[in-house]
Each structure stands twice: as structure tokens, then as C-alpha cells.
Amino acid sequence: MSFGVVMLCHTALDRAAQVARHWARHGCPVVIHLDRRVPDRERDGLVQALTDLPDVRFSDRVACEWGMFGLVQATILAASRMLADFPQVGHVFLASGSCLPIRPVRDLERFLDANPHTDFIESVTTADVGWTVGGLNKERFTLRFPFSWKKQRRLFDLYVRLQRRLGLHRRIPDGIVPHLGSQWWCLTRASLEAILKHPDRSRYDRYFRRVWIPDESYFQTLVRQVSHRVESRSLTLAKFDFQGRPHIFYDDHLHLLRQSEAFAARKIWHSADLLYQTFLQNAEHAPRPAPNPGKIDRLFAKAVQRRVKGRPGLFMQSRFPNQGRGGNQSAAPYGVFEGFDALFQDFRPWLAQAVEGRVHGHLFASERVQFATGEAVFKGGLSDSATLRDYNPRSFLTSLIWNTRGETQCFQFGPSDVQEIAKFIAQDPNAMVFAVTGAFAVPLWRSGRSAHEVRGEVARLQKIEADLIALVDSPESKARMRRWTLGEFLENPAEPLQVIVDMLNPRVRQRRADLPRLLPLAGFSSFLQDLRNQGMQPVLMGDMPETLDSLPNGRAPVMSQPVE
Amino acid sequence: MGILQSYKLRWKRKRLVFRAFRKRRQLRQVTDRMQGLPSQPILLFSTMRNERIRLPYFLDYYRKLGVDHFLIVDNGSDDGTRDYLVDQPDVSLWSSTAGYKQSRYGMDWVMHLLRRHGSGRWCLTVDVDEFLVYPFCETRPLRALTDWLDSTGTRSFAAMLLDMYPKGAMHEHPYREGQNPFEIAQYFDSGNYTIRKNWPYLNLWIQGGPRARLFFTDQPKQAPAMNKIPLVKWHRSYAYVSSTHMLLPRGLNLTYETGGGEKPSGCLLHAKFLDTFALKAEEELKRGQHYAESQEYRAYRQGIALERDLWCGWSEKYINWRQLEILGLMSKGNWA
């Protein structure tokens, strides 16, 4: 028992000739079907190149339009020729001109000899197929497809819609259960003959003539009626991208292909010299590495993933997502701190240690960007120039977060900063905003100026902060926010601080014992009262605790209650 | 996007195409070596002036990538550029002595050649200091890329300009003829680019890199654009609008994905900042033939006068395309 190879060719005929020669040289008869549309000159070249091989034959030719019945017709023609001309053939292996055998022919021969009655063809019912692209699944069999998808797309779509609208359906012929699967199969002589000589074949052919992509369903469906043993898998490795186009193999895939368990691969790029050379000349004797087909799957799955989803938070020349598709998302969670640095002496170093991340100053300060270490340039080449930053604050922030992947970023933000970025932060699901509202007044009070002098400034900053809070608090906002009024915060600063650490550094489960040191706030309450007396209403600060004046100045607050 | 807008753009495109057609008279063909090209050649188009020292490496680089033929316009060189190009078997040369600026910085000439010789073919339009890097460029020739783009029905391929610079002042490492310029200019800025959509052309407008960081901190809007679409399957009705930054019809500019995924893209490594640069800046200033009244060069000259090093502690040292892909400057997309 041996097997024969049916090759469907339409381009790169020099490569097809090379592969046909390879099969023939190892004792496999080959029947080549050449697309009718290939010019005679090229056909003659191919025939000439193979003229010394008696077991390479050419079948009659039909035109093969992708997705149409021609491809099936071609397969039938060539397979019939194979069965008629080579009575010793036990299996027929269907390949294309850009298929390349990636395991020794002898391996395949041995494998088929061990399974003389098995049909290797991927054949899955339409309900179970996950891989069809474009939504046409069951409808491939129930609508009519007289138009070419590639050349008459408009008519194709129009006619599909029309049929759907009118509720037109074809009746699937009795005895047929539609199955789909890879076009590339390996069938036994018995099954193939049974399909080709089936009494109802002309009826089936008539039906499949108007099915879409019948090369993926004709044999896959009919084999179920005639075969005793179907092993539903293809012996040919073929990977498809997210639009249903086959992935192409290049020289740099050599190692992967050698680890495949399939016997042939498609498609091979026609100029992949190394692949052709390796598998056609040296492969018969070369030792194979241990098979690892999962590696190939992963590679191509990742490629599809990259094309469809991309890397979140990356904005670059070929990924620029719209608002609803990740256009408002940065690469990693980060913390925005409003008001904290006004209350503590050493908040930034403390936070950096507690969350094991990088804590910047006011990144959006109006004079210059305050990077963590006070540098003029930060990771990725970000400049501390406020003009550059304000030219495109969104790019600035997303770049910063992207550049520092793997390290949590935190920065201070306040009402005196440039506010343009606030809109982005509010929409960013990775933003965590922690705010002590009203704390902005503390530096003003500490400046020593009187309530009368600063009331205008307090009112202005209060308005800005209130707007920011409203923005982040709005139902559309995607940012997470925890906020405390200054009064609430001072009641028990330890608890909010623990909340922050838990949110930004969830891995660390043990509680921080040390806390940053509060600035002395004795007298602040009366400052607020002064403001009120001046006719300015401080609303964001909340009610100051009565103990404010006796708060332990300059020392860490004591943790009083356990955190939930 | 209204009908009026499309109509305006259509006219703009027609004007550009016609303008290039008129400027054809400024071109004089010196050599024509296009006989016997393969049926689907990959062509490279470029305009240059006094680039003799850069040429050997430039031609060699692109020959290795698989460019089949070079179509070059020489704009009045007097340093032997022309003689060198005349001797190359795979270069067809035109010369022009007309103003560089008046021909839209050489674009009119190149567009005429694109229209005449590039229709239906993959055309790469680059300057002599731009070196294309694309996914898998070490193992797959340019033809693999264009074949793949063909198979997906893509007509244009984006490659952002990436300014490369040396560590230390530029004159410290003189460039030798034939040398890989990136042995000297090894560094680049990896993550300080600003991107916005450029209405109504729909391309992305990218700025940043060392030039923006150092020379344009006060006027970021003036910073040079880094977005480029150098590789296009040309059609006679296409037009480059401003350098190779964007095209008309504007569908060609949609080289990016808006649904969240990544399309494939490359980078143009920009070997501008070598010791030859100071000389060039001086010359261009004198000629006043460069972009935006040579404002860019003026800005550089001030920078150079200060002996400013473009390098900083966060500069990234170039390794290969995979590094650029990991840094997010380019992408493999679904090409695997």
C-alpha cells in the first residue's frame, strides 16, 4: 500500500514542481491540478520541469475561484485521475502548491500503513465550529452564493442580505448533515471512491455548487456517509489569522516546523529558501527534535491577540484606540494623590516605601514637571518641560505609565496644577485617586499670610478642586476614588493611609507600623473661621476635629482602630 | 466628514499630482537602468544633495533588504555624489538644479518618478539618512513584507522616524565612508512621543524624541513630525502631501488600528546626527532651502553651538527591531 498526492496549484509553480519532485522521488504518485487561469506558457514550464517523472500526472483543468465550487471540482478531477491511474494507491493526500512536507515521506507512509482504513479529515458539525470568520456558519449551507466574495464583494453582501430579509432558505438535501473542516485531508481509496461513485452525487454536486466555500465542507460532509473510521484532524498544519487568511511560514519558523506533529505545512512563502532546502533535501535523515505543537499554536494565537486587542495602554503609530476601545486607558494602575503632601513632612518617601513604587511630586505643576528624583529627564526621555508636557498631557501621562511598566507610579496632584489631564484621569480605569479635600488650604495658612490676603486664592482653588472631585465622582468616571474631607482625615489619618497601601500594593498583607509625620496644625481651625468671617465659605474641608490643636505635632499619628 | 471636505481633498490631490507633472521639466535623466527588472520590483525613491560619504552604506543596506532598483534625483551635488551614482548598476539617476524648496523639498520630483515608474509596484520613499527597520527584517527580506501586505490587501506601511544619536558631541566620532552609522549613533529616545490625529488627513501626527526634548521645549508645536508612511503600493493617482508624512487619498493614512489592536509597523532609523550634521546645518542655513525657513536647522545650530549632547541618562541603546517592538515603538501586528 502506498499513498498518492493530489496537488492543487495556481502560483509559484517552480516551488510546486520542487515539491512534486520530492513526493515522486520517494515513490508517491502525484496528480497536479493547475488552475485553468494559469497561462499556458507557465503550464508548459511546469510540465517541462516534471517531464522526467512518469508518476507525475496532470489532471484536466478548471478555474478555481476562492470560495467557489471550482476548487472542489478540481479536487474531484485530480482525485479521480489518481484512483484510475494508480491502482496501488491506498490513501490520497490532498495538498496545495504552497504546501511543504515537513516530515520524511517515509514517516507518513508508515503512519498511513498503520492506519489503512482511517480517513484523516477535519470534519465538525456547524454547531461545533468555533473558527469560521465573518458570521457565516450555518448560513453557508442554507443561503445561495453565486457571487465571488473576493471579486464581487458588494453583490455578495447584497445578495446575502436580500436572502436574509426575504427569509429565503435552501433545503439541505436528505441524508446530509453539514460538516466543516480544513480543506486539506487524507482519505482512503475506499472512502474516496464511495464519495465519487455515490448514486446521489449529481444531486449533492448541484447543492454544493451554491454553498459558500464548499472546499471546506464538500468532502467533510460526504465522508460522514461513507466512511467507517473518520479521524477528525488534518495531517496538514495550517494556521489562520483573525480574518480567516492563512498564516505564512518563513525561514525563521524552521525550528517551530520541525517540532510540529503534522506531516505537511501550509502556506510556505515561495522564497523561503531555507525551509524548502531543509525539508526537501536534508529532512529525510535529520533527527527531529521532540514534537511541541503547542508552541506553534501559541505563536499564532499571540499574533491574533496582538492584532485584535493589542497592548493595553500603548499609544503608538499603529495602535491608537478610540475612546470606547481602550483609548482612555493607561498601561498599569497608578495613584493620584490630592492634598497629602500638604499635610505631612515626609509623605513621599514614606509612600514610596509602603507601596514599593515610584512617587513623583506634582507631575502637572505649572512651572515644571516634578519627577521623583528631581531629574530634568525621566525614563523614556520624558522632559520636565511644562510646555512640552502641556502640549499633549495625555501622551505625557500614558507614556510615563507605559515607560515604567512593572513599577507602580504615584504622583501628587492639586488644584494649583494644570488641570487639563483631569478628564483623562477620570476616564482611566487604571487611575486610583486619593483625595483629602480642602488640604490645599494648609500651605496657604502656613505661608503666614492673613485670611484676608488669601481668601481669593482659597476660593479659586476650592472651586477647582470641587470640579475635579465632581469629575472623578461622576457616574461616567472609570477611575477609582477614595476621598476624605480634611476633617475626617485628621480624625484618624492611619486608617486612610492603610487603605491606600492596600489598594496600591495589595500583595503586602501586613500592616505598616510606621506612618508619615503630620505637620503641626494647631491654629488651622481658627484660620478657617477667619475665612468664614471674611465671607468666604470653606466647604471641602469638613469639620475640623476638636482635638486638632492638641494633635501630636510632628509625630506619627497612632493607629487607633483595626482596619476592616 | 462632509462631501465638501472630500471634494476639497480630491482637488488638493489632483493639484499635487499636476504640480509634480509640471515639475517634470526640471528633471534631466542621467542614467536609465530599468531594463530587465523583475516583474514586480521593489523600488526605492530618493532625492539627495551632497551625500557622497553616506551613499555606499545606504545603497548596500537597502540592497540587502531586497530593493531591486533605486530611482534617485540628484539636486546639484558637487561632492561626487552624482559620479558615484552614475556608476551603480542598479541606480537610475535624474538630476535637477532647480530649487529644493520650490519643488516641495524634492517631493514633486519624486512624485513624478513615482507616477511614471512606481504605479502598481511597492515603492519605498526615503531620505539618504533613513534606514527602514520592520518586523523580522533580519530574517525576512522586504519582499516577504510586501507579499504579506498584498495578501492582506494593505496598500501602505507606516514606519515612524526614530532619531538616533551618539553619546557625546557629534564631532567626537567622525563617520567613515561605508560605515554603519548606527555604530556611532547608537542611542534613541524610547518613550517621549506625542500623538494626535491629524484632521482632515486622518493620519497620526507624532512628535517627540531628542529634537523635541532639547530644541523645541518652548515651541513644541514646531517640533518635527516623526510619523512617516514610506512604503506604498503606488498608484498614479496617489500623492504625498508633506514629505512622506501623509498621503492622499487619505485612506492610505489609516495605518493604525482604532479598535484596540495593533497593525504591523516599522521604524525609520534616522542617522542625521553624525559629525556630518554640523556641516549640513551650516550649508542648509545658507541655502535657506529647508523646511520652515530652516527654522529647524537654526534651532539645531543654537543647540550645537552650546555643544549640546543629545544623550541623556535615559537614552536607550539600540539593539534590534525586537527591542523596538517591546518598547512599543513598532509592532508585528498579526504578522507572525
Chai-1 contact restraints between the chains, C-beta under 6 A:
chainA,res_idxA,chainB,res_idxB,connection_type,confidence,min_distance_angstrom,max_distance_angstrom,comment,restraint_id
A,D241,B,N334,contact,1.0,0.0,6.0,A-B,restraint_1
A,Y250,B,R140,contact,1.0,0.0,6.0,A-B,restraint_2
A,D251,B,T139,contact,1.0,0.0,6.0,A-B,restraint_3
A,D252,B,T139,contact,1.0,0.0,6.0,A-B,restraint_4
A,W269,B,A144,contact,1.0,0.0,6.0,A-B,restraint_5
A,L299,B,A336,contact,1.0,0.0,6.0,A-B,restraint_6
A,F300,B,A336,contact,1.0,0.0,6.0,A-B,restraint_7
A,A303,B,N334,contact,1.0,0.0,6.0,A-B,restraint_8
A,A303,B,A336,contact,1.0,0.0,6.0,A-B,restraint_9
A,V304,B,N334,contact,1.0,0.0,6.0,A-B,restraint_10
A,R306,B,E262,contact,1.0,0.0,6.0,A-B,restraint_11
A,R307,B,G261,contact,1.0,0.0,6.0,A-B,restraint_12
A,R307,B,G333,contact,1.0,0.0,6.0,A-B,restraint_13
A,R307,B,N334,contact,1.0,0.0,6.0,A-B,restraint_14
A,V308,B,G261,contact,1.0,0.0,6.0,A-B,restraint_15
A,K309,B,G260,contact,1.0,0.0,6.0,A-B,restraint_16
A,K309,B,G261,contact,1.0,0.0,6.0,A-B,restraint_17
A,G310,B,G260,contact,1.0,0.0,6.0,A-B,restraint_18
A,G310,B,G261,contact,1.0,0.0,6.0,A-B,restraint_19
A,G310,B,E262,contact,1.0,0.0,6.0,A-B,restraint_20
A,L314,B,G328,contact,1.0,0.0,6.0,A-B,restraint_21
A,F315,B,I195,contact,1.0,0.0,6.0,A-B,restraint_22
A,M316,B,G328,contact,1.0,0.0,6.0,A-B,restraint_23
A,Q317,B,A158,contact,1.0,0.0,6.0,A-B,restraint_24
A,Q317,B,M160,contact,1.0,0.0,6.0,A-B,restraint_25
A,Q317,B,S265,contact,1.0,0.0,6.0,A-B,restraint_26
A,S318,B,A158,contact,1.0,0.0,6.0,A-B,restraint_27
A,S318,B,Y256,contact,1.0,0.0,6.0,A-B,restraint_28
A,S318,B,E262,contact,1.0,0.0,6.0,A-B,restraint_29
A,S318,B,K263,contact,1.0,0.0,6.0,A-B,restraint_30
A,S318,B,S265,contact,1.0,0.0,6.0,A-B,restraint_31
A,S318,B,S331,contact,1.0,0.0,6.0,A-B,restraint_32
A,R319,B,E257,contact,1.0,0.0,6.0,A-B,restraint_33
A,R319,B,E262,contact,1.0,0.0,6.0,A-B,restraint_34
A,F320,B,L204,contact,1.0,0.0,6.0,A-B,restraint_35
A,F320,B,Y256,contact,1.0,0.0,6.0,A-B,restraint_36
A,P321,B,T258,contact,1.0,0.0,6.0,A-B,restraint_37
A,P321,B,G260,contact,1.0,0.0,6.0,A-B,restraint_38
A,N322,B,T258,contact,1.0,0.0,6.0,A-B,restraint_39
A,R325,B,G259,contact,1.0,0.0,6.0,A-B,restraint_40
A,R325,B,G260,contact,1.0,0.0,6.0,A-B,restraint_41
A,G326,B,G260,contact,1.0,0.0,6.0,A-B,restraint_42
A,V377,B,C312,contact,1.0,0.0,6.0,A-B,restraint_43
A,V377,B,W314,contact,1.0,0.0,6.0,A-B,restraint_44
A,K379,B,W314,contact,1.0,0.0,6.0,A-B,restraint_45
A,G380,B,S190,contact,1.0,0.0,6.0,A-B,restraint_46
A,G380,B,G191,contact,1.0,0.0,6.0,A-B,restraint_47
A,G380,B,N192,contact,1.0,0.0,6.0,A-B,restraint_48
A,G381,B,D189,contact,1.0,0.0,6.0,A-B,restraint_49
A,G381,B,N192,contact,1.0,0.0,6.0,A-B,restraint_50
A,G381,B,R213,contact,1.0,0.0,6.0,A-B,restraint_51
A,G381,B,W314,contact,1.0,0.0,6.0,A-B,restraint_52
A,L382,B,N192,contact,1.0,0.0,6.0,A-B,restraint_53
A,S383,B,R213,contact,1.0,0.0,6.0,A-B,restraint_54
A,S385,B,T217,contact,1.0,0.0,6.0,A-B,restraint_55
A,T387,B,T217,contact,1.0,0.0,6.0,A-B,restraint_56
A,T387,B,D218,contact,1.0,0.0,6.0,A-B,restraint_57
A,T387,B,P220,contact,1.0,0.0,6.0,A-B,restraint_58
A,L388,B,T217,contact,1.0,0.0,6.0,A-B,restraint_59
A,L388,B,P220,contact,1.0,0.0,6.0,A-B,restraint_60
A,Y391,B,P220,contact,1.0,0.0,6.0,A-B,restraint_61
A,N392,B,T194,contact,1.0,0.0,6.0,A-B,restraint_62
A,S395,B,T194,contact,1.0,0.0,6.0,A-B,restraint_63
A,S395,B,I195,contact,1.0,0.0,6.0,A-B,restraint_64
A,S399,B,G191,contact,1.0,0.0,6.0,A-B,restraint_65
A,N403,B,G191,contact,1.0,0.0,6.0,A-B,restraint_66
